[in-house]
Amino acid sequence: MKTKTLLFIAFALFSTAVLRAEKPVAGPAGGRLLETEPARAEFVVNAAGKAEIRFYDAALKPVAPAAQVVAVTAEPAAGRVKLEVERAEFGFVTKEVLPSGGPYRVVVQVRASAEAKPQNFRIDLNLGNCAGCDRPEYACTCESH
Ligand SMILES: [Zn+2]
């Protein structure tokens, strides 16, 4: 029993180390995956310059939003802007475009429901292209990042 527990702990530590060393999983819509629970979420800047939060199941199949509540705050040098979001079939999208003047930090807050504990994600919003993986820098999947 004790050995089993120790083995389990050793395995858990080992898998954490492996996961850390692994390169980031690419967001299916070209954005950055957020480690949300229980569903996965992706932060994407769409062609119009609006931020989208897309939801997926564990196998990264798109799922419609359920009771999730999402908040997006942009933090350009000119000052923080809380962007209003509206529901879309894939999740949420900001009503306005993201402020210009990047790169800057964007904070995405996701709650599984209005009463749930918020999960915060800080994204360095650099829209420049990464030569290594040919994705925008904020969604880069290179191992060194
Ligand atoms: Zn890259």
Backbone and ligand atoms as CSV (ligand in chain L), in Angstrom:
chain,resi,resn,atom,element,x,y,z
A,1,MET,N,N,0.844,-1.210,0.000
A,1,MET,CA,C,0.000,0.000,0.000
A,1,MET,C,C,0.874,1.254,0.000
A,2,LYS,N,N,1.835,1.250,0.933
A,2,LYS,CA,C,2.727,2.404,1.040
A,2,LYS,C,C,3.578,2.543,-0.230
A,3,THR,N,N,4.081,1.397,-0.691
A,3,THR,CA,C,4.916,1.404,-1.898
A,3,THR,C,C,4.108,1.920,-3.081
A,4,LYS,N,N,2.868,1.462,-3.126
A,4,LYS,CA,C,1.998,1.893,-4.217
A,4,LYS,C,C,1.830,3.410,-4.206
A,5,THR,N,N,1.596,3.963,-3.009
A,5,THR,CA,C,1.416,5.408,-2.877
A,5,THR,C,C,2.678,6.139,-3.334
A,6,LEU,N,N,3.824,5.639,-2.885
A,6,LEU,CA,C,5.095,6.277,-3.255
A,6,LEU,C,C,5.312,6.198,-4.758
A,7,LEU,N,N,4.992,5.043,-5.312
A,7,LEU,CA,C,5.135,4.880,-6.757
A,7,LEU,C,C,4.246,5.864,-7.490
A,8,PHE,N,N,3.038,6.013,-6.984
A,8,PHE,CA,C,2.093,6.924,-7.605
A,8,PHE,C,C,2.623,8.359,-7.568
A,9,ILE,N,N,3.164,8.745,-6.398
A,9,ILE,CA,C,3.708,10.111,-6.255
A,9,ILE,C,C,4.875,10.297,-7.226
A,10,ALA,N,N,5.754,9.279,-7.288
A,10,ALA,CA,C,6.914,9.365,-8.184
A,10,ALA,C,C,6.442,9.512,-9.624
A,11,PHE,N,N,5.413,8.733,-9.977
A,11,PHE,CA,C,4.881,8.793,-11.337
A,11,PHE,C,C,4.277,10.173,-11.627
A,12,ALA,N,N,3.530,10.696,-10.634
A,12,ALA,CA,C,2.886,12.002,-10.800
A,12,ALA,C,C,3.940,13.084,-11.019
A,13,LEU,N,N,5.024,13.030,-10.225
A,13,LEU,CA,C,6.095,14.030,-10.354
A,13,LEU,C,C,6.758,13.893,-11.721
A,14,PHE,N,N,6.960,12.638,-12.137
A,14,PHE,CA,C,7.596,12.372,-13.424
A,14,PHE,C,C,6.739,12.915,-14.563
A,15,SER,N,N,5.431,12.642,-14.522
A,15,SER,CA,C,4.581,13.120,-15.621
A,15,SER,C,C,4.526,14.639,-15.651
A,16,THR,N,N,4.551,15.268,-14.478
A,16,THR,CA,C,4.547,16.738,-14.443
A,16,THR,C,C,5.804,17.258,-15.142
A,17,ALA,N,N,6.951,16.620,-14.838
A,17,ALA,CA,C,8.217,17.057,-15.437
A,17,ALA,C,C,8.153,16.882,-16.953
A,18,VAL,N,N,7.583,15.754,-17.399
A,18,VAL,CA,C,7.497,15.490,-18.834
A,18,VAL,C,C,6.578,16.511,-19.496
A,19,LEU,N,N,5.451,16.787,-18.853
A,19,LEU,CA,C,4.513,17.748,-19.408
A,19,LEU,C,C,5.146,19.119,-19.533
A,20,ARG,N,N,5.950,19.488,-18.532
A,20,ARG,CA,C,6.601,20.803,-18.572
A,20,ARG,C,C,7.565,20.907,-19.739
A,21,ALA,N,N,8.264,19.795,-20.018
A,21,ALA,CA,C,9.280,19.836,-21.059
A,21,ALA,C,C,8.654,19.748,-22.450
A,22,GLU,N,N,7.426,19.252,-22.510
A,22,GLU,CA,C,6.759,19.093,-23.794
A,22,GLU,C,C,6.480,20.450,-24.426
A,23,LYS,N,N,6.467,20.460,-25.760
A,23,LYS,CA,C,6.153,21.728,-26.395
A,23,LYS,C,C,4.652,22.013,-26.260
A,24,PRO,N,N,4.262,23.287,-26.285
A,24,PRO,CA,C,2.844,23.612,-26.089
A,24,PRO,C,C,1.980,22.983,-27.176
A,25,VAL,N,N,0.774,22.582,-26.791
A,25,VAL,CA,C,-0.176,22.021,-27.750
A,25,VAL,C,C,-0.751,23.176,-28.566
A,26,ALA,N,N,-0.790,23.007,-29.870
A,26,ALA,CA,C,-1.295,24.068,-30.738
A,26,ALA,C,C,-2.800,24.219,-30.585
A,27,GLY,N,N,-3.268,25.440,-30.477
A,27,GLY,CA,C,-4.705,25.688,-30.437
A,27,GLY,C,C,-5.302,25.332,-31.789
A,28,PRO,N,N,-6.422,24.603,-31.828
A,28,PRO,CA,C,-7.007,24.157,-33.101
A,28,PRO,C,C,-7.352,25.302,-34.057
A,29,ALA,N,N,-7.682,26.481,-33.535
A,29,ALA,CA,C,-8.051,27.590,-34.419
A,29,ALA,C,C,-6.880,28.553,-34.622
A,30,GLY,N,N,-5.667,28.074,-34.309
A,30,GLY,CA,C,-4.484,28.896,-34.537
A,30,GLY,C,C,-4.116,29.796,-33.375
A,31,GLY,N,N,-4.827,29.651,-32.261
A,31,GLY,CA,C,-4.540,30.486,-31.097
A,31,GLY,C,C,-3.798,29.736,-30.016
A,32,ARG,N,N,-3.982,30.215,-28.794
A,32,ARG,CA,C,-3.237,29.652,-27.676
A,32,ARG,C,C,-4.191,28.910,-26.743
A,33,LEU,N,N,-3.850,27.689,-26.420
A,33,LEU,CA,C,-4.700,26.893,-25.531
A,33,LEU,C,C,-4.532,27.350,-24.094
A,34,LEU,N,N,-5.635,27.461,-23.390
A,34,LEU,CA,C,-5.616,27.827,-21.977
A,34,LEU,C,C,-5.940,26.563,-21.183
A,35,GLU,N,N,-5.242,26.362,-20.088
A,35,GLU,CA,C,-5.429,25.128,-19.315
A,35,GLU,C,C,-6.647,25.256,-18.408
A,36,THR,N,N,-7.795,25.380,-18.998
A,36,THR,CA,C,-9.013,25.521,-18.210
A,36,THR,C,C,-9.568,24.157,-17.831
A,37,GLU,N,N,-10.318,24.105,-16.769
A,37,GLU,CA,C,-10.979,22.886,-16.301
A,37,GLU,C,C,-12.469,23.175,-16.177
A,38,PRO,N,N,-13.353,22.239,-16.470
A,38,PRO,CA,C,-13.070,20.922,-17.043
A,38,PRO,C,C,-12.872,20.963,-18.562
A,39,ALA,N,N,-13.491,21.918,-19.261
A,39,ALA,CA,C,-13.311,21.998,-20.714
A,39,ALA,C,C,-12.048,22.786,-21.033
A,40,ARG,N,N,-11.472,22.552,-22.202
A,40,ARG,CA,C,-10.316,23.325,-22.642
A,40,ARG,C,C,-10.834,24.596,-23.301
A,41,ALA,N,N,-10.005,25.628,-23.321
A,41,ALA,CA,C,-10.375,26.869,-23.987
A,41,ALA,C,C,-9.177,27.350,-24.800
A,42,GLU,N,N,-9.476,28.138,-25.813
A,42,GLU,CA,C,-8.421,28.673,-26.671
A,42,GLU,C,C,-8.624,30.173,-26.823
A,43,PHE,N,N,-7.539,30.912,-26.747
A,43,PHE,CA,C,-7.568,32.350,-26.984
A,43,PHE,C,C,-7.077,32.581,-28.403
A,44,VAL,N,N,-7.897,33.241,-29.215
A,44,VAL,CA,C,-7.545,33.487,-30.610
A,44,VAL,C,C,-7.844,34.939,-30.954
A,45,VAL,N,N,-6.965,35.577,-31.700
A,45,VAL,CA,C,-7.292,36.886,-32.267
A,45,VAL,C,C,-7.765,36.610,-33.684
A,46,ASN,N,N,-9.027,36.958,-33.989
A,46,ASN,CA,C,-9.559,36.638,-35.317
A,46,ASN,C,C,-9.134,37.679,-36.352
A,47,ALA,N,N,-9.534,37.450,-37.600
A,47,ALA,CA,C,-9.094,38.305,-38.707
A,47,ALA,C,C,-9.537,39.757,-38.509
A,48,ALA,N,N,-10.649,39.951,-37.779
A,48,ALA,CA,C,-11.154,41.300,-37.548
A,48,ALA,C,C,-10.411,42.003,-36.397
A,49,GLY,N,N,-9.528,41.266,-35.703
A,49,GLY,CA,C,-8.796,41.875,-34.590
A,49,GLY,C,C,-9.522,41.758,-33.258
A,50,LYS,N,N,-10.591,40.960,-33.221
A,50,LYS,CA,C,-11.303,40.727,-31.969
A,50,LYS,C,C,-10.759,39.465,-31.300
A,51,ALA,N,N,-10.866,39.427,-29.984
A,51,ALA,CA,C,-10.399,38.241,-29.268
A,51,ALA,C,C,-11.544,37.254,-29.143
A,52,GLU,N,N,-11.250,35.991,-29.445
A,52,GLU,CA,C,-12.230,34.923,-29.293
A,52,GLU,C,C,-11.758,33.968,-28.208
A,53,ILE,N,N,-12.700,33.487,-27.404
A,53,ILE,CA,C,-12.413,32.409,-26.471
A,53,ILE,C,C,-13.236,31.238,-26.951
A,54,ARG,N,N,-12.564,30.192,-27.402
A,54,ARG,CA,C,-13.253,29.020,-27.962
A,54,ARG,C,C,-13.150,27.863,-26.992
A,55,PHE,N,N,-14.196,27.072,-26.918
A,55,PHE,CA,C,-14.211,25.947,-25.985
A,55,PHE,C,C,-14.112,24.606,-26.705
A,56,TYR,N,N,-13.436,23.662,-26.041
A,56,TYR,CA,C,-13.240,22.314,-26.577
A,56,TYR,C,C,-13.400,21.297,-25.460
A,57,ASP,N,N,-13.662,20.050,-25.875
A,57,ASP,CA,C,-13.649,18.976,-24.885
A,57,ASP,C,C,-12.209,18.475,-24.728
A,58,ALA,N,N,-12.033,17.421,-23.936
A,58,ALA,CA,C,-10.683,16.929,-23.653
A,58,ALA,C,C,-9.960,16.467,-24.916
A,59,ALA,N,N,-10.723,16.037,-25.938
A,59,ALA,CA,C,-10.125,15.586,-27.194
A,59,ALA,C,C,-9.972,16.739,-28.193
A,60,LEU,N,N,-10.169,17.966,-27.722
A,60,LEU,CA,C,-10.060,19.180,-28.535
A,60,LEU,C,C,-11.099,19.242,-29.665
A,61,LYS,N,N,-12.272,18.656,-29.394
A,61,LYS,CA,C,-13.392,18.834,-30.322
A,61,LYS,C,C,-14.181,20.051,-29.855
A,62,PRO,N,N,-14.573,20.951,-30.781
A,62,PRO,CA,C,-15.293,22.164,-30.366
A,62,PRO,C,C,-16.583,21.830,-29.629
A,63,VAL,N,N,-16.850,22.561,-28.572
A,63,VAL,CA,C,-18.113,22.404,-27.847
A,63,VAL,C,C,-18.730,23.789,-27.657
A,64,ALA,N,N,-20.034,23.823,-27.648
A,64,ALA,CA,C,-20.740,25.083,-27.430
A,64,ALA,C,C,-20.539,25.512,-25.981
A,65,PRO,N,N,-20.516,26.816,-25.724
A,65,PRO,CA,C,-20.362,27.254,-24.338
A,65,PRO,C,C,-21.574,26.846,-23.515
A,66,ALA,N,N,-21.340,26.512,-22.268
A,66,ALA,CA,C,-22.439,26.160,-21.371
A,66,ALA,C,C,-22.658,27.334,-20.420
A,67,ALA,N,N,-22.283,27.177,-19.174
A,67,ALA,CA,C,-22.532,28.231,-18.186
A,67,ALA,C,C,-21.303,29.108,-17.962
A,68,GLN,N,N,-20.283,28.942,-18.812
A,68,GLN,CA,C,-19.040,29.682,-18.580
A,68,GLN,C,C,-19.245,31.198,-18.602
A,69,VAL,N,N,-18.427,31.869,-17.818
A,69,VAL,CA,C,-18.399,33.328,-17.812
A,69,VAL,C,C,-16.957,33.719,-18.131
A,70,VAL,N,N,-16.800,34.633,-19.086
A,70,VAL,CA,C,-15.474,35.008,-19.558
A,70,VAL,C,C,-15.294,36.518,-19.462
A,71,ALA,N,N,-14.113,36.947,-19.029
A,71,ALA,CA,C,-13.777,38.377,-19.023
A,71,ALA,C,C,-12.423,38.545,-19.697
A,72,VAL,N,N,-12.298,39.574,-20.526
A,72,VAL,CA,C,-11.045,39.833,-21.240
A,72,VAL,C,C,-10.602,41.259,-20.929
A,73,THR,N,N,-9.392,41.398,-20.420
A,73,THR,CA,C,-8.846,42.716,-20.121
A,73,THR,C,C,-7.547,42.902,-20.891
A,74,ALA,N,N,-7.460,43.960,-21.684
A,74,ALA,CA,C,-6.239,44.277,-22.419
A,74,ALA,C,C,-5.462,45.305,-21.599
A,75,GLU,N,N,-4.135,45.162,-21.583
A,75,GLU,CA,C,-3.318,46.074,-20.774
A,75,GLU,C,C,-2.244,46.752,-21.623
A,76,PRO,N,N,-2.670,47.554,-22.638
A,76,PRO,CA,C,-1.666,48.286,-23.422
A,76,PRO,C,C,-1.064,49.419,-22.596
A,77,ALA,N,N,0.026,49.995,-23.097
A,77,ALA,CA,C,0.714,51.064,-22.368
A,77,ALA,C,C,-0.240,52.229,-22.076
A,78,ALA,N,N,-1.228,52.440,-22.950
A,78,ALA,CA,C,-2.168,53.553,-22.792
A,78,ALA,C,C,-3.127,53.349,-21.614
A,79,GLY,N,N,-3.167,52.153,-21.055
A,79,GLY,CA,C,-4.056,51.892,-19.930
A,79,GLY,C,C,-4.918,50.660,-20.143
A,80,ARG,N,N,-5.357,50.068,-19.020
A,80,ARG,CA,C,-6.143,48.831,-19.113
A,80,ARG,C,C,-7.516,49.082,-19.708
A,81,VAL,N,N,-7.960,48.158,-20.511
A,81,VAL,CA,C,-9.300,48.235,-21.089
A,81,VAL,C,C,-10.000,46.903,-20.855
A,82,LYS,N,N,-11.150,46.962,-20.201
A,82,LYS,CA,C,-11.944,45.744,-20.039
A,82,LYS,C,C,-12.840,45.638,-21.265
A,83,LEU,N,N,-12.683,44.558,-22.015
A,83,LEU,CA,C,-13.447,44.403,-23.254
A,83,LEU,C,C,-14.719,43.610,-22.985
A,84,GLU,N,N,-15.810,44.120,-23.483
A,84,GLU,CA,C,-17.068,43.387,-23.324
A,84,GLU,C,C,-17.088,42.197,-24.269
A,85,VAL,N,N,-17.621,41.091,-23.784
A,85,VAL,CA,C,-17.698,39.900,-24.628
A,85,VAL,C,C,-19.148,39.523,-24.876
A,86,GLU,N,N,-19.364,38.870,-25.997
A,86,GLU,CA,C,-20.696,38.334,-26.268
A,86,GLU,C,C,-20.570,36.875,-26.651
A,87,ARG,N,N,-21.618,36.143,-26.419
A,87,ARG,CA,C,-21.673,34.720,-26.676
A,87,ARG,C,C,-21.690,34.441,-28.177
A,88,ALA,N,N,-20.954,33.428,-28.583
A,88,ALA,CA,C,-20.976,32.967,-29.970
A,88,ALA,C,C,-21.165,31.462,-29.933
A,89,GLU,N,N,-21.353,30.831,-31.104
A,89,GLU,CA,C,-21.618,29.381,-31.082
A,89,GLU,C,C,-20.423,28.599,-30.549
A,90,PHE,N,N,-19.203,29.166,-30.711
A,90,PHE,CA,C,-17.984,28.457,-30.304
A,90,PHE,C,C,-17.509,28.845,-28.912
A,91,GLY,N,N,-18.107,29.909,-28.346
A,91,GLY,CA,C,-17.637,30.390,-27.039
A,91,GLY,C,C,-17.998,31.852,-26.850
A,92,PHE,N,N,-16.978,32.708,-26.839
A,92,PHE,CA,C,-17.211,34.134,-26.659
A,92,PHE,C,C,-16.326,34.919,-27.603
A,93,VAL,N,N,-16.764,36.139,-27.932
A,93,VAL,CA,C,-15.953,37.023,-28.773
A,93,VAL,C,C,-16.108,38.437,-28.216
A,94,THR,N,N,-15.020,39.211,-28.277
A,94,THR,CA,C,-15.116,40.573,-27.763
A,94,THR,C,C,-15.959,41.415,-28.724
A,95,LYS,N,N,-16.703,42.379,-28.168
A,95,LYS,CA,C,-17.550,43.232,-29.014
A,95,LYS,C,C,-16.700,44.207,-29.821
A,96,GLU,N,N,-15.593,44.678,-29.203
A,96,GLU,CA,C,-14.720,45.606,-29.913
A,96,GLU,C,C,-13.438,44.884,-30.312
A,97,VAL,N,N,-12.656,45.535,-31.173
A,97,VAL,CA,C,-11.358,44.971,-31.526
A,97,VAL,C,C,-10.390,45.249,-30.386
A,98,LEU,N,N,-9.338,44.461,-30.310
A,98,LEU,CA,C,-8.308,44.669,-29.289
A,98,LEU,C,C,-7.617,46.004,-29.552
A,99,PRO,N,N,-7.207,46.705,-28.501
A,99,PRO,CA,C,-6.528,47.989,-28.706
A,99,PRO,C,C,-5.242,47.804,-29.518
A,100,SER,N,N,-4.871,48.841,-30.270
A,100,SER,CA,C,-3.607,48.760,-31.007
A,100,SER,C,C,-2.467,49.053,-30.033
A,101,GLY,N,N,-1.250,49.005,-30.529
A,101,GLY,CA,C,-0.104,49.355,-29.684
A,101,GLY,C,C,0.520,48.175,-28.977
A,102,GLY,N,N,0.436,46.997,-29.589
A,102,GLY,CA,C,1.055,45.826,-28.982
A,102,GLY,C,C,2.556,45.798,-29.173
A,103,PRO,N,N,3.292,44.844,-28.638
A,103,PRO,CA,C,2.733,43.789,-27.780
A,103,PRO,C,C,2.405,44.287,-26.370
A,104,TYR,N,N,1.365,43.742,-25.797
A,104,TYR,CA,C,0.988,44.043,-24.423
A,104,TYR,C,C,0.320,42.821,-23.821
A,105,ARG,N,N,0.015,42.918,-22.550
A,105,ARG,CA,C,-0.552,41.770,-21.860
A,105,ARG,C,C,-2.077,41.762,-21.939
A,106,VAL,N,N,-2.620,40.577,-22.132
A,106,VAL,CA,C,-4.077,40.399,-22.089
A,106,VAL,C,C,-4.365,39.395,-20.977
A,107,VAL,N,N,-5.317,39.736,-20.129
A,107,VAL,CA,C,-5.704,38.811,-19.064
A,107,VAL,C,C,-7.083,38.245,-19.412
A,108,VAL,N,N,-7.144,36.936,-19.493
A,108,VAL,CA,C,-8.411,36.254,-19.771
A,108,VAL,C,C,-8.836,35.546,-18.500
A,109,GLN,N,N,-10.040,35.829,-18.058
A,109,GLN,CA,C,-10.568,35.166,-16.877
A,109,GLN,C,C,-11.722,34.266,-17.302
A,110,VAL,N,N,-11.637,33.012,-16.918
A,110,VAL,CA,C,-12.677,32.045,-17.275
A,110,VAL,C,C,-13.239,31.441,-15.994
A,111,ARG,N,N,-14.553,31.433,-15.874
A,111,ARG,CA,C,-15.227,30.725,-14.787
A,111,ARG,C,C,-16.099,29.659,-15.414
A,112,ALA,N,N,-16.105,28.471,-14.810
A,112,ALA,CA,C,-16.944,27.383,-15.331
A,112,ALA,C,C,-18.427,27.750,-15.222
A,113,SER,N,N,-18.759,28.567,-14.219
A,113,SER,CA,C,-20.119,29.103,-14.072
A,113,SER,C,C,-19.984,30.393,-13.267
A,114,ALA,N,N,-21.061,31.146,-13.157
A,114,ALA,CA,C,-20.999,32.435,-12.472
A,114,ALA,C,C,-20.516,32.303,-11.027
A,115,GLU,N,N,-20.770,31.138,-10.393
A,115,GLU,CA,C,-20.387,30.947,-8.988
A,115,GLU,C,C,-19.004,30.320,-8.857
A,116,ALA,N,N,-18.448,29.830,-9.966
A,116,ALA,CA,C,-17.187,29.083,-9.890
A,116,ALA,C,C,-16.003,30.009,-9.637
A,117,LYS,N,N,-14.930,29.395,-9.141
A,117,LYS,CA,C,-13.689,30.112,-8.891
A,117,LYS,C,C,-13.100,30.552,-10.230
A,118,PRO,N,N,-12.670,31.807,-10.349
A,118,PRO,CA,C,-12.108,32.234,-11.639
A,118,PRO,C,C,-10.717,31.646,-11.891
A,119,GLN,N,N,-10.428,31.359,-13.145
A,119,GLN,CA,C,-9.089,30.954,-13.567
A,119,GLN,C,C,-8.564,32.084,-14.446
A,120,ASN,N,N,-7.401,32.601,-14.104
A,120,ASN,CA,C,-6.836,33.734,-14.847
A,120,ASN,C,C,-5.670,33.294,-15.721
A,121,PHE,N,N,-5.627,33.809,-16.938
A,121,PHE,CA,C,-4.551,33.496,-17.862
A,121,PHE,C,C,-3.957,34.799,-18.378
A,122,ARG,N,N,-2.628,34.920,-18.267
A,122,ARG,CA,C,-1.945,36.110,-18.767
A,122,ARG,C,C,-1.275,35.753,-20.081
A,123,ILE,N,N,-1.604,36.510,-21.098
A,123,ILE,CA,C,-1.075,36.233,-22.435
A,123,ILE,C,C,-0.301,37.452,-22.905
A,124,ASP,N,N,0.944,37.237,-23.332
A,124,ASP,CA,C,1.696,38.338,-23.931
A,124,ASP,C,C,1.260,38.417,-25.379
A,125,LEU,N,N,0.462,39.435,-25.659
A,125,LEU,CA,C,-0.149,39.519,-26.984
A,125,LEU,C,C,0.819,40.125,-27.981
A,126,ASN,N,N,1.603,39.250,-28.605
A,126,ASN,CA,C,2.506,39.662,-29.660
A,126,ASN,C,C,1.976,39.023,-30.938
A,127,LEU,N,N,1.485,39.864,-31.853
A,127,LEU,CA,C,0.870,39.347,-33.076
A,127,LEU,C,C,1.888,39.077,-34.181
A,128,GLY,N,N,3.142,39.367,-33.897
A,128,GLY,CA,C,4.195,39.100,-34.882
A,128,GLY,C,C,4.287,37.617,-35.179
A,129,ASN,N,N,4.809,37.285,-36.351
A,129,ASN,CA,C,4.884,35.889,-36.741
A,129,ASN,C,C,6.165,35.250,-36.222
A,130,CYS,N,N,6.054,34.047,-35.649
A,130,CYS,CA,C,7.228,33.313,-35.201
A,130,CYS,C,C,7.775,32.526,-36.380
A,131,ALA,N,N,9.048,32.744,-36.711
A,131,ALA,CA,C,9.659,32.049,-37.845
A,131,ALA,C,C,9.797,30.562,-37.555
A,132,GLY,N,N,9.887,30.185,-36.275
A,132,GLY,CA,C,10.096,28.791,-35.895
A,132,GLY,C,C,8.898,27.904,-36.200
A,133,CYS,N,N,7.714,28.351,-35.836
A,133,CYS,CA,C,6.535,27.495,-36.001
A,133,CYS,C,C,5.513,28.104,-36.958
A,134,ASP,N,N,5.808,29.297,-37.509
A,134,ASP,CA,C,4.924,29.973,-38.454
A,134,ASP,C,C,3.539,30.233,-37.863
A,135,ARG,N,N,3.490,30.512,-36.553
A,135,ARG,CA,C,2.252,30.902,-35.886
A,135,ARG,C,C,2.506,32.257,-35.256
A,136,PRO,N,N,1.424,33.019,-34.913
A,136,PRO,CA,C,1.678,34.281,-34.211
A,136,PRO,C,C,2.450,34.009,-32.908
A,137,GLU,N,N,3.280,34.948,-32.497
A,137,GLU,CA,C,4.106,34.745,-31.296
A,137,GLU,C,C,3.276,34.382,-30.066
A,138,TYR,N,N,2.084,34.985,-29.912
A,138,TYR,CA,C,1.296,34.690,-28.707
A,138,TYR,C,C,0.818,33.245,-28.689
A,139,ALA,N,N,0.775,32.601,-29.867
A,139,ALA,CA,C,0.307,31.219,-29.964
A,139,ALA,C,C,1.446,30.278,-30.341
A,140,CYS,N,N,2.680,30.738,-30.147
A,140,CYS,CA,C,3.865,29.978,-30.551
A,140,CYS,C,C,3.899,28.611,-29.878
A,141,THR,N,N,4.298,27.582,-30.645
A,141,THR,CA,C,4.384,26.238,-30.080
A,141,THR,C,C,5.825,25.737,-30.072
A,142,CYS,N,N,6.790,26.643,-30.250
A,142,CYS,CA,C,8.194,26.221,-30.219
A,142,CYS,C,C,8.548,25.777,-28.802
A,143,GLU,N,N,9.426,24.807,-28.696
A,143,GLU,CA,C,9.796,24.233,-27.397
A,143,GLU,C,C,10.494,25.229,-26.489
A,144,SER,N,N,11.224,26.164,-27.092
A,144,SER,CA,C,12.017,27.084,-26.279
A,144,SER,C,C,11.166,28.129,-25.558
A,145,HIS,N,N,9.865,28.210,-25.867
A,145,HIS,CA,C,9.041,29.258,-25.272
A,145,HIS,C,C,8.262,28.763,-24.051
L,1,ZN,ZN,ZN,7.301,29.499,-32.530
